[in-house]
C-alpha cells in the first residue's frame, strides 16, 4: 500500500520527470530542425509544398518521432528526474524529518525506484505496440518532406533450408497477396546445375500453399546447353505472405522494431547479429532505468551538503559513462578481430553497472 510519504515523494519525481522529458524531447526536436531543415526546404520545393503544408508536416513528423525519442532517452530522464527531486527535498530540509520519524533512507527512496520500474515497463510497451503502429507513417512522411522516394517493396529472401536459394521480388501487395517482378535463383551444388526462374508476377494460392506464377519461365544449366521450360508454381517451400511481410520489416532500423517483429526476423534470418543484439537490447536498455538509479542515488545522498547542480551533473556523468560502455559493447559485435557475441554485448553493461549499483545502493547510509 502506498502511504502519504510514497505519494509525496512520487509526486516530486513525476513532476521532475515530466520537466526533464519535455526538455530533452524539445532539445531533440531543435537539433533535428537545425540539421535537417535544408533537406526539408529542398523537399518542399521539389513537391511544391507551401509554407503551411511544410509547417504542418514538420509538426506531424515530430509527433510520430516522439515514441522513438522516448525509448532513447527514458533511462536518462529517470535518473535526472530522481536527482532533481531528491535535491529539492534536501534543499527544503524535508529528508531529515522523514528519517527522524524512524523511516530508513531506503524507505524514502522507494518511490523513486517505483518510478524507474514504471518507466522501464512503459519503454517496453512503446517498443511493442506504439512504434510499430507509427513506423510506416513516419517513414512515408519523412520521404515526403525530404523529397526522396522510398520503395518499401523491394525484397530479397534466402531460404534457411537451402542457403543456395534466393528470391528477388520487385513489388509485393499484401492486400492482394501478389508479387511482381519475381526472380528465383538456385546456384546449385556444382557448376552448370543452377536453376533460374523468372516471372512477371506471382499470386498466392491458399489451397496449394504456393505461389502461382504469371508467365513463369524456368532456365536450367548454362549456355549453350541451357534448357527453358514453363513453370506454373514458385515451389519455394515455407514462403507465405506473412513471411514476405516480415522480410520487409528487415529494412527498418532495429530500434524501430517490436519484440514480436525481431523474433520473426531472427527466425527468418537465423544467426544475424543485428537482430539478436537488438532483441536483447530491448530488454537491457529499459533495465537501465533501474540500474542507473541504483548507482546514482547513493552518491546523491552522500552529497547532501552539495549544491543541486552538482548532483545533476553527477547524474549526467553516470549516464554518459553507461552510454559509452553500452555503445562500445555493441560496436564490438561487428569488430572482426574480437567478434563479441551479441548476447554478451547486450547484457554486459547491465550486469556490470547493475552489480556495482546494487553494492553501492546497499551501502547507503540509513
C-alpha positions in Angstrom: 0.0 0.0 0.0 1.3 3.4 -0.9 1.3 5.8 2.0 1.4 9.6 2.2 5.2 9.6 2.1 5.2 7.5 -1.1 2.6 9.7 -2.8 4.5 12.9 -1.8 7.9 11.7 -3.0 6.4 10.1 -6.1 4.7 13.4 -7.0 8.0 15.2 -6.7 9.7 12.6 -9.0 6.8 12.7 -11.6 7.0 16.5 -11.7 10.7 16.4 -12.3 10.3 13.5 -14.8 7.8 15.5 -16.9 10.1 18.6 -16.9 13.2 16.6 -17.8 11.3 14.7 -20.5 9.9 17.9 -22.1 13.3 19.5 -22.0 15.2 16.6 -23.7 12.4 16.0 -26.3 12.4 19.7 -27.1 16.2 19.6 -27.5 15.9 16.6 -29.9 13.4 18.5 -32.0 15.5 21.6 -32.1 18.6 19.7 -33.2 16.6 17.8 -35.8 15.3 21.1 -37.3 18.7 22.7 -37.2 20.5 19.9 -39.1 17.7 18.7 -41.3 15.9 22.0 -42.3 17.9 22.4 -45.6 16.6 18.9 -46.6 13.1 19.7 -45.6 13.1 23.0 -47.5 14.6 21.3 -50.6 12.0 18.6 -50.4 9.2 21.1 -50.1 10.4 23.0 -53.1 10.5 19.7 -55.2 7.0 18.7 -54.2 5.5 22.2 -54.4 4.6 22.2 -50.8 3.6 25.6 -49.3 4.7 27.1 -46.0 1.6 26.0 -44.1 1.9 22.5 -45.5 5.6 22.3 -44.6 4.9 23.5 -41.0 2.1 21.0 -40.6 4.2 18.2 -42.0 7.1 19.0 -39.7 4.7 19.1 -36.7 3.2 15.8 -37.6 6.6 14.3 -38.1 7.8 15.3 -34.7 4.7 13.7 -33.2 5.5 10.5 -34.9 9.0 10.6 -33.7 8.1 11.0 -30.0 8.0 7.2 -29.3 11.5 6.8 -30.9 12.9 9.7 -28.8 11.2 8.4 -25.6 12.8 4.9 -25.8 16.2 6.6 -26.5 16.2 9.0 -23.5 13.9 7.4 -20.9 16.6 5.9 -18.6 18.5 9.2 -18.5 15.3 11.1 -17.9 14.6 8.8 -14.9 18.0 9.4 -13.3 18.0 13.2 -13.8 14.4 13.5 -12.5 15.2 11.5 -9.4 18.3 13.6 -8.7 16.3 16.8 -9.2 13.5 15.5 -6.9 15.9 14.4 -4.2 17.8 17.7 -4.4 14.6 19.6 -4.0 13.6 17.6 -0.9 17.1 18.1 0.6 17.1 21.8 -0.2 13.8 22.2 1.6 15.2 20.2 4.5 12.5 17.5 4.2 14.6 14.4 4.2 15.9 14.8 7.8 12.3 14.9 9.3 11.4 11.8 7.3 14.4 10.0 8.8 13.7 11.4 12.2 10.3 9.7 12.3 12.0 6.3 12.0 11.9 5.7 8.3 15.1 4.5 6.6 16.7 6.1 3.6 15.6 3.0 1.6 12.0 3.7 2.5 12.3 7.3 1.4 13.9 6.4 -1.9 11.5 3.5 -2.7 9.0 5.7 -4.7 11.9 6.7 -7.0 12.7 3.1 -7.7 9.0 2.5 -8.4 9.0 5.3 -11.0 12.1 3.7 -12.6 10.2 0.4 -12.9 7.2 2.1 -14.4 9.4 3.9 -16.9 11.0 0.6 -17.9 7.6 -1.1 -18.4 6.4 1.9 -20.4 9.5 1.6 -22.7 8.7 -2.0 -23.3 5.1 -1.1 -24.2 6.1 1.6 -26.6 8.6 -0.7 -28.3 6.0 -3.5 -28.7 2.8 -1.6 -29.6 3.3 2.1 -30.3 6.4 2.3 -32.5 5.2 -0.5 -35.0 1.9 1.4 -35.3 3.5 4.7 -36.4 6.6 3.3 -38.3 5.2 3.3 -41.8 3.5 6.7 -41.4 6.8 8.2 -40.1 8.8 6.8 -43.0 6.3 7.9 -45.5 6.2 11.4 -44.0 10.0 11.7 -43.9 10.1 10.7 -47.6 7.5 13.3 -48.4 9.3 16.1 -46.5 12.7 15.3 -47.9 11.6 14.7 -51.5 13.1 11.2 -51.5 11.3 8.2 -53.0 11.2 5.3 -50.6 10.3 2.0 -52.1 9.5 -0.5 -49.4 8.6 -3.2 -51.8 12.0 -4.5 -52.9 12.5 -7.8 -51.1 15.3 -10.3 -51.1 14.8 -13.6 -49.3 17.1 -16.5 -48.7 15.8 -19.9 -47.8 17.0 -21.1 -44.4 16.6 -24.7 -45.5 18.6 -24.2 -48.7 21.2 -21.4 -48.4 21.8 -21.5 -52.2 18.2 -20.5 -52.9 17.4 -16.8 -53.2 14.2 -14.9 -54.2 14.1 -11.4 -55.5 10.8 -9.5 -55.6 10.4 -6.1 -57.1 7.0 -5.3 -55.5 4.6 -7.0 -53.1 1.0 -6.0 -52.3 -0.1 -7.8 -49.1 -3.8 -6.9 -49.6 -3.8 -8.7 -53.0 -1.3 -11.4 -51.9 0.6 -10.7 -55.1 4.2 -10.3 -56.0 5.5 -8.5 -59.1 8.8 -8.9 -60.9 9.8 -12.3 -59.4 13.2 -14.0 -59.8 14.1 -17.2 -58.0 17.7 -18.3 -58.3 19.2 -21.6 -57.1 23.0 -21.6 -57.5 23.1 -25.4 -57.4 25.7 -27.7 -55.8 28.0 -27.7 -58.8 28.8 -25.6 -61.8 26.2 -26.0 -64.6 23.3 -27.2 -62.5 21.9 -23.8 -61.4 18.2 -23.0 -61.8 16.8 -19.6 -62.7 13.1 -18.9 -62.5 11.7 -15.6 -63.8 8.0 -14.5 -63.8 6.1 -11.3 -64.3 4.3 -11.9 -61.1 3.2 -14.5 -58.5 -0.2 -14.8 -56.8 -0.7 -16.7 -53.5 -2.9 -19.8 -53.7 -4.1 -20.7 -50.2 -5.3 -24.2 -51.2 -2.0 -25.2 -52.8 0.0 -23.2 -50.1 2.2 -22.0 -53.0 2.6 -19.1 -55.4 1.1 -19.3 -58.9 3.5 -17.7 -61.4 2.4 -15.3 -64.1 4.4 -16.1 -67.3 6.8 -18.2 -65.3 9.9 -19.4 -67.1 12.5 -21.9 -65.7 16.0 -22.0 -67.1 18.4 -24.8 -66.2 22.1 -25.1 -66.8 24.4 -22.7 -68.6 24.6 -21.6 -72.2 24.9 -23.1 -74.8 23.3 -26.1 -73.1 20.7 -24.2 -71.2 17.1 -25.6 -71.3 14.0 -23.4 -70.9 10.6 -24.7 -69.7 7.4 -23.2 -68.4 6.8 -23.2 -64.6 3.4 -22.8 -63.0 4.3 -22.7 -59.3 7.1 -21.0 -57.4 8.0 -24.0 -55.3 9.8 -22.2 -52.5 8.7 -24.2 -49.5 7.6 -22.3 -46.5 7.3 -18.9 -48.3 3.9 -17.5 -47.1 2.5 -13.9 -47.5 3.2 -13.3 -43.8 6.8 -14.3 -44.2 7.2 -11.8 -47.1 5.7 -9.0 -44.9 8.2 -9.9 -42.1 11.1 -9.7 -44.5 10.1 -6.1 -45.5 10.5 -5.1 -41.8 14.2 -6.0 -42.0 14.9 -2.8 -43.8 13.9 -0.7 -40.8 16.2 0.4 -38.1 16.3 -2.3 -35.4 15.5 0.3 -32.8 12.1 0.7 -34.5 11.1 -3.0 -34.4 9.0 -4.6 -31.7 9.8 -7.7 -29.8 7.5 -9.8 -31.9 9.0 -8.4 -35.2 12.5 -9.1 -34.0 11.7 -12.7 -33.1 10.1 -13.2 -36.5 13.3 -11.7 -38.2 15.5 -13.9 -36.1 13.6 -17.0 -37.4 13.7 -15.6 -40.9 17.5 -14.9 -40.8 18.9 -17.1 -38.1 22.2 -16.0 -36.5 22.2 -12.5 -37.8 23.9 -10.4 -35.1 21.9 -7.2 -35.7 18.6 -8.9 -34.7 20.0 -10.8 -31.8 21.7 -7.7 -30.4 18.6 -5.5 -30.9 16.3 -8.1 -29.3 18.3 -8.3 -26.1 18.9 -4.6 -26.0 15.1 -4.2 -26.0 15.3 -5.9 -22.6 18.6 -4.5 -21.2 18.0 -0.8 -22.1 14.7 -0.5 -20.2 16.5 -2.1 -17.2 18.9 0.9 -17.3 16.2 2.9 -15.7 16.7 1.0 -12.5 20.4 0.2 -12.9 21.5 3.9 -13.3 19.2 4.9 -10.4 20.7 2.4 -8.1 24.2 3.7 -9.0 23.4 7.5 -8.8 21.1 7.8 -5.8 23.6 6.7 -3.1 26.0 9.4 -4.3 23.3 12.0 -4.1 22.5 11.0 -0.5 26.2 11.2 0.4 26.4 14.7 -1.2 23.7 16.2 1.0 25.8 19.2 1.6 26.5 19.7 -2.1 24.5 22.0 -4.4 21.7 20.8 -6.6 23.6 21.4 -9.8 26.4 19.1 -8.5 24.0 16.2 -8.1 22.5 16.7 -11.6 25.9 17.0 -13.2 27.0 13.8 -11.4 23.8 12.0 -12.7 24.6 13.2 -16.3 28.2 11.9 -15.8 26.9 8.4 -14.7 24.6 8.3 -17.7 27.4 9.3 -20.1 29.7 6.6 -18.7 27.0 3.9 -19.1 26.2 5.1 -22.6 29.8 4.9 -23.7 30.2 1.4 -22.3 26.9 0.3 -23.9 27.8 1.7 -27.3 31.3 0.2 -27.1 30.0 -3.3 -26.3 27.5 -3.0 -29.2 30.3 -2.0 -31.7 32.5 -4.8 -30.6 29.9 -7.2 -32.1 30.9 -6.0 -35.5 34.7 -6.0 -34.8 36.2 -8.7 -36.9 39.2 -9.1 -34.6 37.1 -9.5 -31.4 33.7 -10.8 -32.6 31.8 -10.1 -29.3 28.8 -12.3 -29.1 25.6 -10.2 -29.4 24.0 -11.6 -26.2 27.2 -10.8 -24.2 27.4 -7.4 -25.7 23.8 -6.5 -24.8 23.9 -7.8 -21.2 27.5 -6.8 -20.2 26.7 -3.1 -19.3 23.6 -4.1 -17.4 25.3 -6.8 -15.4 28.4 -4.7 -14.6 26.6 -1.5 -13.7 23.8 -3.4 -12.1 26.2 -5.2 -9.8 28.0 -2.1 -8.9 24.8 -0.2 -8.3 23.5 -3.0 -6.0 26.6 -2.8 -3.9 26.7 1.0 -3.7 23.0 1.2 -3.0 23.2 -1.5 -0.3 25.9 0.6 1.4 23.8 3.8 1.5 23.7 5.4 4.9 20.3 4.7 6.5 
